[in-house]
Amino acid sequence: MFDIDTWQEIFATLKKNKLRTFLTAFSVGWGIFMLIILLGAGQGLKNGVQHNFEADAINSFWIIPGQTRMEFKGLKPGRNIRFRNNDYDQTFELNKQEIDQISGNINVWSVKSIRYKKKP
């Protein structure tokens, strides 16, 4: 494939251009290293997300309050929707045959402080 003259020319060029040879080898090594790190981080992220979703039921149904888009009986759009305990009870009563388990959940992500009466 390569004769002796070709190998001698390759080694002579490498010896003559030491800095370029070193920088090229370092760049290739760094690229391979970063590829391995990024692939490992991506796989770790994938495994973490899969682990977090394993606990969720496959056939679960979430109802999340939001804001209205249309006006209704003189009320402006953009109002916050608030669920009450009565909504929870009605959902269960209307769908008893299809619902195996039901539970409520409260998220307080946007609340900076929680107070009870005058106690912070």
Biopython code that builds the backbone (N, CA, C, O; Angstrom):
import numpy as np
from Bio.PDB.StructureBuilder import StructureBuilder

atoms = [
    (1, "MET", "N", (0.825, -1.179, 0.000)),
    (1, "MET", "CA", (0.000, 0.000, 0.000)),
    (1, "MET", "C", (0.875, 1.251, 0.000)),
    (1, "MET", "O", (0.811, 2.033, -0.948)),
    (2, "PHE", "N", (1.691, 1.462, 1.033)),
    (2, "PHE", "CA", (2.645, 2.570, 1.056)),
    (2, "PHE", "C", (4.048, 1.985, 0.955)),
    (2, "PHE", "O", (4.386, 1.028, 1.652)),
    (3, "ASP", "N", (4.831, 2.553, 0.107)),
    (3, "ASP", "CA", (6.211, 2.088, 0.037)),
    (3, "ASP", "C", (7.065, 2.876, 1.033)),
    (3, "ASP", "O", (6.558, 3.777, 1.702)),
    (4, "ILE", "N", (8.306, 2.559, 1.135)),
    (4, "ILE", "CA", (9.205, 3.162, 2.133)),
    (4, "ILE", "C", (9.403, 4.653, 1.896)),
    (4, "ILE", "O", (9.550, 5.423, 2.845)),
    (5, "ASP", "N", (9.406, 5.055, 0.640)),
    (5, "ASP", "CA", (9.588, 6.486, 0.328)),
    (5, "ASP", "C", (8.406, 7.316, 0.829)),
    (5, "ASP", "O", (8.583, 8.427, 1.329)),
    (6, "THR", "N", (7.208, 6.768, 0.691)),
    (6, "THR", "CA", (6.014, 7.485, 1.151)),
    (6, "THR", "C", (6.054, 7.665, 2.663)),
    (6, "THR", "O", (5.756, 8.746, 3.171)),
    (7, "TRP", "N", (6.426, 6.601, 3.389)),
    (7, "TRP", "CA", (6.508, 6.693, 4.855)),
    (7, "TRP", "C", (7.581, 7.691, 5.278)),
    (7, "TRP", "O", (7.383, 8.457, 6.221)),
    (8, "GLN", "N", (8.692, 7.684, 4.599)),
    (8, "GLN", "CA", (9.756, 8.635, 4.924)),
    (8, "GLN", "C", (9.286, 10.071, 4.698)),
    (8, "GLN", "O", (9.602, 10.961, 5.487)),
    (9, "GLU", "N", (8.540, 10.293, 3.635)),
    (9, "GLU", "CA", (8.029, 11.642, 3.357)),
    (9, "GLU", "C", (7.023, 12.063, 4.424)),
    (9, "GLU", "O", (7.032, 13.214, 4.859)),
    (10, "ILE", "N", (6.155, 11.144, 4.849)),
    (10, "ILE", "CA", (5.168, 11.455, 5.896)),
    (10, "ILE", "C", (5.873, 11.836, 7.190)),
    (10, "ILE", "O", (5.553, 12.862, 7.790)),
    (11, "PHE", "N", (6.835, 11.015, 7.630)),
    (11, "PHE", "CA", (7.542, 11.293, 8.882)),
    (11, "PHE", "C", (8.382, 12.557, 8.791)),
    (11, "PHE", "O", (8.504, 13.286, 9.776)),
    (12, "ALA", "N", (8.955, 12.827, 7.648)),
    (12, "ALA", "CA", (9.740, 14.056, 7.474)),
    (12, "ALA", "C", (8.840, 15.280, 7.578)),
    (12, "ALA", "O", (9.221, 16.282, 8.183)),
    (13, "THR", "N", (7.649, 15.205, 6.994)),
    (13, "THR", "CA", (6.707, 16.325, 7.076)),
    (13, "THR", "C", (6.234, 16.524, 8.510)),
    (13, "THR", "O", (6.118, 17.658, 8.976)),
    (14, "LEU", "N", (5.959, 15.425, 9.210)),
    (14, "LEU", "CA", (5.550, 15.536, 10.617)),
    (14, "LEU", "C", (6.661, 16.130, 11.476)),
    (14, "LEU", "O", (6.401, 16.940, 12.366)),
    (15, "LYS", "N", (7.888, 15.726, 11.209)),
    (15, "LYS", "CA", (9.027, 16.227, 11.977)),
    (15, "LYS", "C", (9.287, 17.701, 11.680)),
    (15, "LYS", "O", (9.690, 18.455, 12.566)),
    (16, "LYS", "N", (9.062, 18.100, 10.464)),
    (16, "LYS", "CA", (9.316, 19.477, 10.032)),
    (16, "LYS", "C", (8.253, 20.435, 10.602)),
    (16, "LYS", "O", (8.571, 21.573, 10.945)),
    (17, "ASN", "N", (6.985, 19.974, 10.703)),
    (17, "ASN", "CA", (5.884, 20.816, 11.163)),
    (17, "ASN", "C", (5.358, 20.303, 12.512)),
    (17, "ASN", "O", (4.233, 19.813, 12.605)),
    (18, "LYS", "N", (6.189, 20.425, 13.549)),
    (18, "LYS", "CA", (5.849, 19.864, 14.857)),
    (18, "LYS", "C", (4.627, 20.553, 15.474)),
    (18, "LYS", "O", (3.744, 19.887, 16.015)),
    (19, "LEU", "N", (4.577, 21.878, 15.393)),
    (19, "LEU", "CA", (3.459, 22.611, 16.000)),
    (19, "LEU", "C", (2.158, 22.265, 15.289)),
    (19, "LEU", "O", (1.153, 21.996, 15.947)),
    (20, "ARG", "N", (2.156, 22.268, 13.974)),
    (20, "ARG", "CA", (0.949, 21.934, 13.229)),
    (20, "ARG", "C", (0.508, 20.502, 13.504)),
    (20, "ARG", "O", (-0.687, 20.232, 13.627)),
    (21, "THR", "N", (1.465, 19.585, 13.601)),
    (21, "THR", "CA", (1.154, 18.187, 13.900)),
    (21, "THR", "C", (0.543, 18.066, 15.285)),
    (21, "THR", "O", (-0.462, 17.379, 15.471)),
    (22, "PHE", "N", (1.162, 18.747, 16.273)),
    (22, "PHE", "CA", (0.637, 18.707, 17.632)),
    (22, "PHE", "C", (-0.766, 19.303, 17.708)),
    (22, "PHE", "O", (-1.655, 18.713, 18.323)),
    (23, "LEU", "N", (-0.975, 20.474, 17.086)),
    (23, "LEU", "CA", (-2.282, 21.126, 17.141)),
    (23, "LEU", "C", (-3.356, 20.290, 16.441)),
    (23, "LEU", "O", (-4.494, 20.233, 16.906)),
    (24, "THR", "N", (-3.011, 19.655, 15.348)),
    (24, "THR", "CA", (-3.964, 18.792, 14.654)),
    (24, "THR", "C", (-4.329, 17.589, 15.516)),
    (24, "THR", "O", (-5.504, 17.250, 15.651)),
    (25, "ALA", "N", (-3.326, 16.950, 16.094)),
    (25, "ALA", "CA", (-3.583, 15.783, 16.952)),
    (25, "ALA", "C", (-4.390, 16.195, 18.177)),
    (25, "ALA", "O", (-5.312, 15.487, 18.582)),
    (26, "PHE", "N", (-4.048, 17.336, 18.767)),
    (26, "PHE", "CA", (-4.786, 17.822, 19.939)),
    (26, "PHE", "C", (-6.240, 18.126, 19.570)),
    (26, "PHE", "O", (-7.152, 17.801, 20.330)),
    (27, "SER", "N", (-6.459, 18.745, 18.416)),
    (27, "SER", "CA", (-7.816, 19.091, 17.981)),
    (27, "SER", "C", (-8.657, 17.845, 17.748)),
    (27, "SER", "O", (-9.823, 17.793, 18.138)),
    (28, "VAL", "N", (-8.068, 16.852, 17.117)),
    (28, "VAL", "CA", (-8.798, 15.607, 16.881)),
    (28, "VAL", "C", (-9.112, 14.919, 18.211)),
    (28, "VAL", "O", (-10.227, 14.441, 18.417)),
    (29, "GLY", "N", (-8.131, 14.871, 19.108)),
    (29, "GLY", "CA", (-8.359, 14.277, 20.426)),
    (29, "GLY", "C", (-9.418, 15.026, 21.219)),
    (29, "GLY", "O", (-10.277, 14.415, 21.855)),
    (30, "TRP", "N", (-9.352, 16.360, 21.179)),
    (30, "TRP", "CA", (-10.343, 17.180, 21.892)),
    (30, "TRP", "C", (-11.741, 16.966, 21.315)),
    (30, "TRP", "O", (-12.721, 16.891, 22.057)),
    (31, "GLY", "N", (-11.828, 16.869, 19.999)),
    (31, "GLY", "CA", (-13.123, 16.634, 19.359)),
    (31, "GLY", "C", (-13.720, 15.298, 19.765)),
    (31, "GLY", "O", (-14.916, 15.208, 20.040)),
    (32, "ILE", "N", (-12.903, 14.272, 19.802)),
    (32, "ILE", "CA", (-13.372, 12.952, 20.222)),
    (32, "ILE", "C", (-13.798, 12.982, 21.681)),
    (32, "ILE", "O", (-14.828, 12.411, 22.041)),
    (33, "PHE", "N", (-13.011, 13.646, 22.525)),
    (33, "PHE", "CA", (-13.338, 13.775, 23.947)),
    (33, "PHE", "C", (-14.677, 14.486, 24.129)),
    (33, "PHE", "O", (-15.520, 14.017, 24.894)),
    (34, "MET", "N", (-14.887, 15.606, 23.440)),
    (34, "MET", "CA", (-16.145, 16.356, 23.570)),
    (34, "MET", "C", (-17.323, 15.548, 23.044)),
    (34, "MET", "O", (-18.415, 15.609, 23.608)),
    (35, "LEU", "N", (-17.115, 14.792, 21.972)),
    (35, "LEU", "CA", (-18.173, 13.941, 21.446)),
    (35, "LEU", "C", (-18.597, 12.907, 22.480)),
    (35, "LEU", "O", (-19.789, 12.676, 22.683)),
    (36, "ILE", "N", (-17.624, 12.289, 23.130)),
    (36, "ILE", "CA", (-17.934, 11.294, 24.163)),
    (36, "ILE", "C", (-18.666, 11.944, 25.326)),
    (36, "ILE", "O", (-19.639, 11.381, 25.826)),
    (37, "ILE", "N", (-18.221, 13.123, 25.772)),
    (37, "ILE", "CA", (-18.873, 13.825, 26.882)),
    (37, "ILE", "C", (-20.307, 14.189, 26.517)),
    (37, "ILE", "O", (-21.217, 13.960, 27.313)),
    (38, "LEU", "N", (-20.530, 14.751, 25.332)),
    (38, "LEU", "CA", (-21.872, 15.162, 24.928)),
    (38, "LEU", "C", (-22.806, 13.967, 24.734)),
    (38, "LEU", "O", (-23.976, 14.031, 25.111)),
    (39, "LEU", "N", (-22.306, 12.890, 24.157)),
    (39, "LEU", "CA", (-23.137, 11.694, 24.010)),
    (39, "LEU", "C", (-23.487, 11.101, 25.375)),
    (39, "LEU", "O", (-24.610, 10.646, 25.592)),
    (40, "GLY", "N", (-22.516, 11.108, 26.293)),
    (40, "GLY", "CA", (-22.788, 10.617, 27.649)),
    (40, "GLY", "C", (-23.800, 11.488, 28.375)),
    (40, "GLY", "O", (-24.685, 10.971, 29.057)),
    (41, "ALA", "N", (-23.680, 12.811, 28.235)),
    (41, "ALA", "CA", (-24.633, 13.715, 28.874)),
    (41, "ALA", "C", (-26.029, 13.539, 28.281)),
    (41, "ALA", "O", (-27.020, 13.555, 29.011)),
    (42, "GLY", "N", (-26.112, 13.374, 26.974)),
    (42, "GLY", "CA", (-27.412, 13.153, 26.333)),
    (42, "GLY", "C", (-28.056, 11.855, 26.778)),
    (42, "GLY", "O", (-29.262, 11.805, 27.023)),
    (43, "GLN", "N", (-27.260, 10.812, 26.883)),
    (43, "GLN", "CA", (-27.791, 9.524, 27.341)),
    (43, "GLN", "C", (-28.225, 9.617, 28.802)),
    (43, "GLN", "O", (-29.254, 9.058, 29.184)),
    (44, "GLY", "N", (-27.440, 10.324, 29.620)),
    (44, "GLY", "CA", (-27.818, 10.507, 31.022)),
    (44, "GLY", "C", (-29.109, 11.297, 31.162)),
    (44, "GLY", "O", (-29.952, 10.966, 31.996)),
    (45, "LEU", "N", (-29.271, 12.338, 30.351)),
    (45, "LEU", "CA", (-30.505, 13.119, 30.370)),
    (45, "LEU", "C", (-31.689, 12.250, 29.939)),
    (45, "LEU", "O", (-32.758, 12.308, 30.547)),
    (46, "LYS", "N", (-31.500, 11.457, 28.905)),
    (46, "LYS", "CA", (-32.561, 10.560, 28.441)),
    (46, "LYS", "C", (-32.954, 9.570, 29.537)),
    (46, "LYS", "O", (-34.141, 9.353, 29.781)),
    (47, "ASN", "N", (-31.966, 8.974, 30.194)),
    (47, "ASN", "CA", (-32.246, 8.023, 31.274)),
    (47, "ASN", "C", (-32.965, 8.700, 32.440)),
    (47, "ASN", "O", (-33.872, 8.116, 33.034)),
    (48, "GLY", "N", (-32.560, 9.934, 32.769)),
    (48, "GLY", "CA", (-33.205, 10.654, 33.863)),
    (48, "GLY", "C", (-34.655, 10.969, 33.563)),
    (48, "GLY", "O", (-35.511, 10.815, 34.433)),
    (49, "VAL", "N", (-34.948, 11.408, 32.347)),
    (49, "VAL", "CA", (-36.329, 11.723, 31.973)),
    (49, "VAL", "C", (-37.176, 10.452, 31.974)),
    (49, "VAL", "O", (-38.306, 10.464, 32.460)),
    (50, "GLN", "N", (-36.645, 9.370, 31.439)),
    (50, "GLN", "CA", (-37.385, 8.108, 31.443)),
    (50, "GLN", "C", (-37.656, 7.636, 32.866)),
    (50, "GLN", "O", (-38.741, 7.133, 33.158)),
    (51, "HIS", "N", (-36.678, 7.793, 33.751)),
    (51, "HIS", "CA", (-36.854, 7.388, 35.149)),
    (51, "HIS", "C", (-37.933, 8.223, 35.827)),
    (51, "HIS", "O", (-38.723, 7.697, 36.611)),
    (52, "ASN", "N", (-37.972, 9.528, 35.532)),
    (52, "ASN", "CA", (-38.980, 10.385, 36.144)),
    (52, "ASN", "C", (-40.386, 10.047, 35.663)),
    (52, "ASN", "O", (-41.343, 10.164, 36.428)),
    (53, "PHE", "N", (-40.524, 9.631, 34.405)),
    (53, "PHE", "CA", (-41.855, 9.332, 33.875)),
    (53, "PHE", "C", (-42.303, 7.906, 34.141)),
    (53, "PHE", "O", (-43.462, 7.580, 33.887)),
    (54, "GLU", "N", (-41.424, 7.038, 34.647)),
    (54, "GLU", "CA", (-41.829, 5.668, 34.939)),
    (54, "GLU", "C", (-42.885, 5.611, 36.023)),
    (54, "GLU", "O", (-43.716, 4.702, 36.026)),
    (55, "ALA", "N", (-42.870, 6.565, 36.945)),
    (55, "ALA", "CA", (-43.820, 6.553, 38.050)),
    (55, "ALA", "C", (-45.210, 6.996, 37.623)),
    (55, "ALA", "O", (-46.185, 6.691, 38.309)),
    (56, "ASP", "N", (-45.326, 7.706, 36.509)),
    (56, "ASP", "CA", (-46.629, 8.167, 36.038)),
    (56, "ASP", "C", (-47.386, 7.023, 35.376)),
    (56, "ASP", "O", (-46.803, 6.168, 34.709)),
    (57, "ALA", "N", (-48.686, 7.030, 35.576)),
    (57, "ALA", "CA", (-49.521, 6.016, 34.949)),
    (57, "ALA", "C", (-49.598, 6.263, 33.445)),
    (57, "ALA", "O", (-49.589, 7.407, 32.989)),
    (58, "ILE", "N", (-49.671, 5.201, 32.703)),
    (58, "ILE", "CA", (-49.750, 5.320, 31.252)),
    (58, "ILE", "C", (-51.088, 5.935, 30.851)),
    (58, "ILE", "O", (-51.160, 6.696, 29.886)),
    (59, "ASN", "N", (-52.135, 5.608, 31.584)),
    (59, "ASN", "CA", (-53.467, 6.075, 31.220)),
    (59, "ASN", "C", (-53.939, 7.188, 32.166)),
    (59, "ASN", "O", (-55.126, 7.267, 32.482)),
    (60, "SER", "N", (-53.034, 8.031, 32.608)),
    (60, "SER", "CA", (-53.425, 9.119, 33.498)),
    (60, "SER", "C", (-53.955, 10.298, 32.695)),
    (60, "SER", "O", (-53.661, 10.448, 31.509)),
    (61, "PHE", "N", (-54.734, 11.122, 33.362)),
    (61, "PHE", "CA", (-55.363, 12.275, 32.726)),
    (61, "PHE", "C", (-55.216, 13.450, 33.679)),
    (61, "PHE", "O", (-55.638, 13.375, 34.833)),
    (62, "TRP", "N", (-54.622, 14.526, 33.203)),
    (62, "TRP", "CA", (-54.363, 15.692, 34.045)),
    (62, "TRP", "C", (-55.224, 16.850, 33.576)),
    (62, "TRP", "O", (-55.305, 17.120, 32.378)),
    (63, "ILE", "N", (-55.863, 17.530, 34.504)),
    (63, "ILE", "CA", (-56.611, 18.745, 34.185)),
    (63, "ILE", "C", (-55.906, 19.891, 34.891)),
    (63, "ILE", "O", (-55.819, 19.915, 36.118)),
    (64, "ILE", "N", (-55.411, 20.827, 34.119)),
    (64, "ILE", "CA", (-54.626, 21.933, 34.667)),
    (64, "ILE", "C", (-55.354, 23.234, 34.392)),
    (64, "ILE", "O", (-55.708, 23.504, 33.244)),
    (65, "PRO", "N", (-55.589, 24.048, 35.414)),
    (65, "PRO", "CA", (-56.278, 25.318, 35.178)),
    (65, "PRO", "C", (-55.400, 26.269, 34.377)),
    (65, "PRO", "O", (-54.172, 26.214, 34.435)),
    (66, "GLY", "N", (-56.059, 27.132, 33.638)),
    (66, "GLY", "CA", (-55.350, 28.112, 32.830)),
    (66, "GLY", "C", (-56.099, 29.422, 32.842)),
    (66, "GLY", "O", (-56.562, 29.878, 33.888)),
    (67, "GLN", "N", (-56.216, 30.028, 31.670)),
    (67, "GLN", "CA", (-56.953, 31.275, 31.534)),
    (67, "GLN", "C", (-57.984, 31.130, 30.427)),
    (67, "GLN", "O", (-57.804, 30.370, 29.476)),
    (68, "THR", "N", (-59.066, 31.879, 30.576)),
    (68, "THR", "CA", (-60.100, 31.849, 29.554)),
    (68, "THR", "C", (-59.641, 32.615, 28.321)),
    (68, "THR", "O", (-58.839, 33.544, 28.421)),
    (69, "ARG", "N", (-60.152, 32.220, 27.157)),
    (69, "ARG", "CA", (-59.811, 32.902, 25.914)),
    (69, "ARG", "C", (-60.968, 33.733, 25.384)),
    (69, "ARG", "O", (-60.769, 34.666, 24.606)),
    (70, "MET", "N", (-62.178, 33.390, 25.809)),
    (70, "MET", "CA", (-63.360, 34.063, 25.283)),
    (70, "MET", "C", (-64.111, 34.726, 26.429)),
    (70, "MET", "O", (-63.993, 34.330, 27.588)),
    (71, "GLU", "N", (-64.872, 35.730, 26.079)),
    (71, "GLU", "CA", (-65.707, 36.353, 27.105)),
    (71, "GLU", "C", (-66.937, 35.493, 27.325)),
    (71, "GLU", "O", (-67.368, 34.764, 26.431)),
    (72, "PHE", "N", (-67.502, 35.584, 28.527)),
    (72, "PHE", "CA", (-68.657, 34.769, 28.884)),
    (72, "PHE", "C", (-69.551, 35.577, 29.803)),
    (72, "PHE", "O", (-69.122, 35.999, 30.877)),
    (73, "LYS", "N", (-70.786, 35.795, 29.391)),
    (73, "LYS", "CA", (-71.790, 36.510, 30.174)),
    (73, "LYS", "C", (-71.259, 37.840, 30.706)),
    (73, "LYS", "O", (-71.443, 38.171, 31.878)),
    (74, "GLY", "N", (-70.609, 38.583, 29.845)),
    (74, "GLY", "CA", (-70.115, 39.902, 30.222)),
    (74, "GLY", "C", (-68.759, 39.908, 30.897)),
    (74, "GLY", "O", (-68.219, 40.981, 31.166)),
    (75, "LEU", "N", (-68.184, 38.735, 31.184)),
    (75, "LEU", "CA", (-66.857, 38.662, 31.801)),
    (75, "LEU", "C", (-65.801, 38.672, 30.704)),
    (75, "LEU", "O", (-65.982, 38.057, 29.653)),
    (76, "LYS", "N", (-64.716, 39.360, 30.948)),
    (76, "LYS", "CA", (-63.662, 39.523, 29.939)),
    (76, "LYS", "C", (-62.822, 38.254, 29.795)),
    (76, "LYS", "O", (-62.727, 37.453, 30.725)),
    (77, "PRO", "N", (-62.213, 38.081, 28.615)),
    (77, "PRO", "CA", (-61.283, 36.953, 28.449)),
    (77, "PRO", "C", (-60.005, 37.186, 29.252)),
    (77, "PRO", "O", (-59.698, 38.317, 29.629)),
    (78, "GLY", "N", (-59.274, 36.121, 29.507)),
    (78, "GLY", "CA", (-58.020, 36.227, 30.253)),
    (78, "GLY", "C", (-58.182, 36.020, 31.749)),
    (78, "GLY", "O", (-57.244, 36.235, 32.516)),
    (79, "ARG", "N", (-59.391, 35.595, 32.169)),
    (79, "ARG", "CA", (-59.606, 35.334, 33.596)),
    (79, "ARG", "C", (-58.946, 34.008, 33.977)),
    (79, "ARG", "O", (-58.904, 33.079, 33.169)),
    (80, "ASN", "N", (-58.436, 33.920, 35.192)),
    (80, "ASN", "CA", (-57.852, 32.674, 35.685)),
    (80, "ASN", "C", (-58.958, 31.684, 36.016)),
    (80, "ASN", "O", (-59.967, 32.049, 36.619)),
    (81, "ILE", "N", (-58.766, 30.437, 35.621)),
    (81, "ILE", "CA", (-59.717, 29.374, 35.939)),
    (81, "ILE", "C", (-59.292, 28.758, 37.258)),
    (81, "ILE", "O", (-58.129, 28.391, 37.427)),
    (82, "ARG", "N", (-60.216, 28.644, 38.185)),
    (82, "ARG", "CA", (-59.932, 28.050, 39.489)),
    (82, "ARG", "C", (-60.842, 26.854, 39.703)),
    (82, "ARG", "O", (-62.061, 26.962, 39.570)),
    (83, "PHE", "N", (-60.254, 25.725, 40.033)),
    (83, "PHE", "CA", (-61.040, 24.542, 40.345)),
    (83, "PHE", "C", (-61.377, 24.545, 41.827)),
    (83, "PHE", "O", (-60.583, 24.982, 42.660)),
    (84, "ARG", "N", (-62.550, 24.058, 42.137)),
    (84, "ARG", "CA", (-63.001, 23.964, 43.517)),
    (84, "ARG", "C", (-63.245, 22.487, 43.848)),
    (84, "ARG", "O", (-63.247, 21.637, 42.957)),
    (85, "ASN", "N", (-63.447, 22.197, 45.108)),
    (85, "ASN", "CA", (-63.694, 20.810, 45.516)),
    (85, "ASN", "C", (-64.939, 20.244, 44.843)),
    (85, "ASN", "O", (-65.007, 19.046, 44.569)),
    (86, "ASN", "N", (-65.919, 21.096, 44.576)),
    (86, "ASN", "CA", (-67.141, 20.660, 43.908)),
    (86, "ASN", "C", (-66.827, 20.132, 42.504)),
    (86, "ASN", "O", (-67.442, 19.161, 42.063)),
    (87, "ASP", "N", (-65.884, 20.755, 41.801)),
    (87, "ASP", "CA", (-65.477, 20.284, 40.476)),
    (87, "ASP", "C", (-64.870, 18.885, 40.556)),
    (87, "ASP", "O", (-65.130, 18.034, 39.704)),
    (88, "TYR", "N", (-64.081, 18.664, 41.562)),
    (88, "TYR", "CA", (-63.451, 17.360, 41.794)),
    (88, "TYR", "C", (-64.525, 16.302, 42.030)),
    (88, "TYR", "O", (-64.487, 15.224, 41.436)),
    (89, "ASP", "N", (-65.490, 16.620, 42.909)),
    (89, "ASP", "CA", (-66.555, 15.673, 43.227)),
    (89, "ASP", "C", (-67.421, 15.376, 42.010)),
    (89, "ASP", "O", (-67.785, 14.223, 41.777)),
    (90, "GLN", "N", (-67.756, 16.399, 41.235)),
    (90, "GLN", "CA", (-68.574, 16.187, 40.041)),
    (90, "GLN", "C", (-67.847, 15.347, 39.002)),
    (90, "GLN", "O", (-68.464, 14.502, 38.354)),
    (91, "THR", "N", (-66.578, 15.559, 38.836)),
    (91, "THR", "CA", (-65.794, 14.765, 37.886)),
    (91, "THR", "C", (-65.832, 13.298, 38.268)),
    (91, "THR", "O", (-66.012, 12.432, 37.412)),
    (92, "PHE", "N", (-65.665, 13.022, 39.542)),
    (92, "PHE", "CA", (-65.694, 11.634, 39.998)),
    (92, "PHE", "C", (-67.086, 11.032, 39.837)),
    (92, "PHE", "O", (-67.216, 9.902, 39.367)),
    (93, "GLU", "N", (-68.124, 11.767, 40.216)),
    (93, "GLU", "CA", (-69.491, 11.245, 40.139)),
    (93, "GLU", "C", (-69.916, 10.969, 38.697)),
    (93, "GLU", "O", (-70.567, 9.960, 38.426)),
    (94, "LEU", "N", (-69.555, 11.850, 37.782)),
    (94, "LEU", "CA", (-69.960, 11.680, 36.385)),
    (94, "LEU", "C", (-69.199, 10.565, 35.666)),
    (94, "LEU", "O", (-69.666, 10.054, 34.649)),
    (95, "ASN", "N", (-68.040, 10.189, 36.184)),
    (95, "ASN", "CA", (-67.183, 9.217, 35.501)),
    (95, "ASN", "C", (-66.809, 8.047, 36.391)),
    (95, "ASN", "O", (-65.709, 7.509, 36.257)),
    (96, "LYS", "N", (-67.676, 7.639, 37.287)),
    (96, "LYS", "CA", (-67.367, 6.551, 38.223)),
    (96, "LYS", "C", (-66.964, 5.260, 37.513)),
    (96, "LYS", "O", (-66.064, 4.551, 37.964)),
    (97, "GLN", "N", (-67.629, 4.963, 36.412)),
    (97, "GLN", "CA", (-67.375, 3.690, 35.717)),
    (97, "GLN", "C", (-65.981, 3.647, 35.095)),
    (97, "GLN", "O", (-65.358, 2.587, 35.037)),
    (98, "GLU", "N", (-65.493, 4.798, 34.629)),
    (98, "GLU", "CA", (-64.213, 4.831, 33.921)),
    (98, "GLU", "C", (-63.029, 5.136, 34.827)),
    (98, "GLU", "O", (-61.890, 4.821, 34.481)),
    (99, "ILE", "N", (-63.282, 5.745, 35.984)),
    (99, "ILE", "CA", (-62.186, 6.180, 36.852)),
    (99, "ILE", "C", (-61.865, 5.093, 37.865)),
    (99, "ILE", "O", (-62.726, 4.651, 38.625)),
    (100, "ASP", "N", (-60.615, 4.677, 37.858)),
    (100, "ASP", "CA", (-60.156, 3.695, 38.829)),
    (100, "ASP", "C", (-59.695, 4.403, 40.106)),
    (100, "ASP", "O", (-60.049, 3.993, 41.211)),
    (101, "GLN", "N", (-58.909, 5.459, 39.948)),
    (101, "GLN", "CA", (-58.420, 6.249, 41.080)),
    (101, "GLN", "C", (-58.443, 7.715, 40.692)),
    (101, "GLN", "O", (-58.278, 8.062, 39.523)),
    (102, "ILE", "N", (-58.650, 8.583, 41.691)),
    (102, "ILE", "CA", (-58.682, 10.011, 41.432)),
    (102, "ILE", "C", (-58.030, 10.718, 42.620)),
    (102, "ILE", "O", (-58.170, 10.282, 43.763)),
    (103, "SER", "N", (-57.329, 11.792, 42.348)),
    (103, "SER", "CA", (-56.724, 12.562, 43.429)),
    (103, "SER", "C", (-56.545, 14.004, 42.983)),
    (103, "SER", "O", (-56.469, 14.300, 41.791)),
    (104, "GLY", "N", (-56.480, 14.877, 43.949)),
    (104, "GLY", "CA", (-56.237, 16.285, 43.681)),
    (104, "GLY", "C", (-54.770, 16.616, 43.923)),
    (104, "GLY", "O", (-54.053, 15.864, 44.584)),
    (105, "ASN", "N", (-54.340, 17.734, 43.388)),
    (105, "ASN", "CA", (-52.940, 18.129, 43.510)),
    (105, "ASN", "C", (-52.887, 19.647, 43.568)),
    (105, "ASN", "O", (-53.600, 20.324, 42.827)),
    (106, "ILE", "N", (-52.057, 20.180, 44.433)),
    (106, "ILE", "CA", (-51.895, 21.625, 44.533)),
    (106, "ILE", "C", (-50.451, 21.965, 44.219)),
    (106, "ILE", "O", (-49.531, 21.431, 44.838)),
    (107, "ASN", "N", (-50.254, 22.853, 43.257)),
    (107, "ASN", "CA", (-48.921, 23.351, 42.933)),
    (107, "ASN", "C", (-48.812, 24.778, 43.428)),
    (107, "ASN", "O", (-49.709, 25.587, 43.193)),
    (108, "VAL", "N", (-47.731, 25.095, 44.108)),
    (108, "VAL", "CA", (-47.535, 26.446, 44.636)),
    (108, "VAL", "C", (-46.264, 27.062, 44.057)),
    (108, "VAL", "O", (-45.510, 27.724, 44.770)),
    (109, "TRP", "N", (-46.030, 26.842, 42.767)),
    (109, "TRP", "CA", (-44.813, 27.328, 42.135)),
    (109, "TRP", "C", (-44.726, 28.847, 42.137)),
    (109, "TRP", "O", (-43.647, 29.402, 42.343)),
    (110, "SER", "N", (-45.844, 29.525, 41.912)),
    (110, "SER", "CA", (-45.781, 30.983, 41.783)),
    (110, "SER", "C", (-45.976, 31.703, 43.116)),
    (110, "SER", "O", (-45.847, 32.926, 43.176)),
    (111, "VAL", "N", (-46.282, 30.974, 44.176)),
    (111, "VAL", "CA", (-46.519, 31.598, 45.476)),
    (111, "VAL", "C", (-45.175, 31.819, 46.163)),
    (111, "VAL", "O", (-44.396, 30.884, 46.345)),
    (112, "LYS", "N", (-44.915, 33.071, 46.543)),
    (112, "LYS", "CA", (-43.646, 33.391, 47.199)),
    (112, "LYS", "C", (-43.686, 33.061, 48.692)),
    (112, "LYS", "O", (-42.698, 32.585, 49.251)),
    (113, "SER", "N", (-44.822, 33.312, 49.333)),
    (113, "SER", "CA", (-44.945, 32.986, 50.751)),
    (113, "SER", "C", (-46.361, 32.492, 51.016)),
    (113, "SER", "O", (-47.320, 32.938, 50.386)),
    (114, "ILE", "N", (-46.470, 31.582, 51.940)),
    (114, "ILE", "CA", (-47.766, 31.027, 52.305)),
    (114, "ILE", "C", (-48.093, 31.526, 53.712)),
    (114, "ILE", "O", (-47.249, 31.481, 54.606)),
    (115, "ARG", "N", (-49.327, 32.002, 53.900)),
    (115, "ARG", "CA", (-49.725, 32.543, 55.200)),
    (115, "ARG", "C", (-51.015, 31.888, 55.657)),
    (115, "ARG", "O", (-51.865, 31.500, 54.856)),
    (116, "TYR", "N", (-51.130, 31.778, 56.960)),
    (116, "TYR", "CA", (-52.362, 31.330, 57.561)),
    (116, "TYR", "C", (-52.788, 32.403, 58.561)),
    (116, "TYR", "O", (-52.110, 32.641, 59.561)),
    (117, "LYS", "N", (-53.920, 33.046, 58.276)),
    (117, "LYS", "CA", (-54.401, 34.180, 59.037)),
    (117, "LYS", "C", (-53.300, 35.251, 59.068)),
    (117, "LYS", "O", (-52.959, 35.788, 58.014)),
    (118, "LYS", "N", (-52.743, 35.572, 60.215)),
    (118, "LYS", "CA", (-51.701, 36.602, 60.265)),
    (118, "LYS", "C", (-50.308, 36.008, 60.465)),
    (118, "LYS", "O", (-49.342, 36.744, 60.663)),
    (119, "LYS", "N", (-50.204, 34.695, 60.416)),
    (119, "LYS", "CA", (-48.903, 34.043, 60.616)),
    (119, "LYS", "C", (-48.214, 33.881, 59.263)),
    (119, "LYS", "O", (-48.826, 33.389, 58.315)),
    (120, "PRO", "N", (-46.947, 34.291, 59.163)),
    (120, "PRO", "CA", (-46.237, 34.125, 57.875)),
    (120, "PRO", "C", (-45.852, 32.678, 57.619)),
    (120, "PRO", "O", (-45.253, 32.372, 56.588)),
]
sb = StructureBuilder()
sb.init_structure("model")
sb.init_model(0)
sb.init_chain("A")
sb.init_seg("    ")
for serial, (resi, resn, name, xyz) in enumerate(atoms, 1):
    if name == "N":
        sb.init_residue(resn, " ", resi, " ")
    sb.init_atom(name, np.array(xyz, "f"), 0.0, 1.0, " ", f" {name:<3s}", serial, name[0])
structure = sb.get_structure()
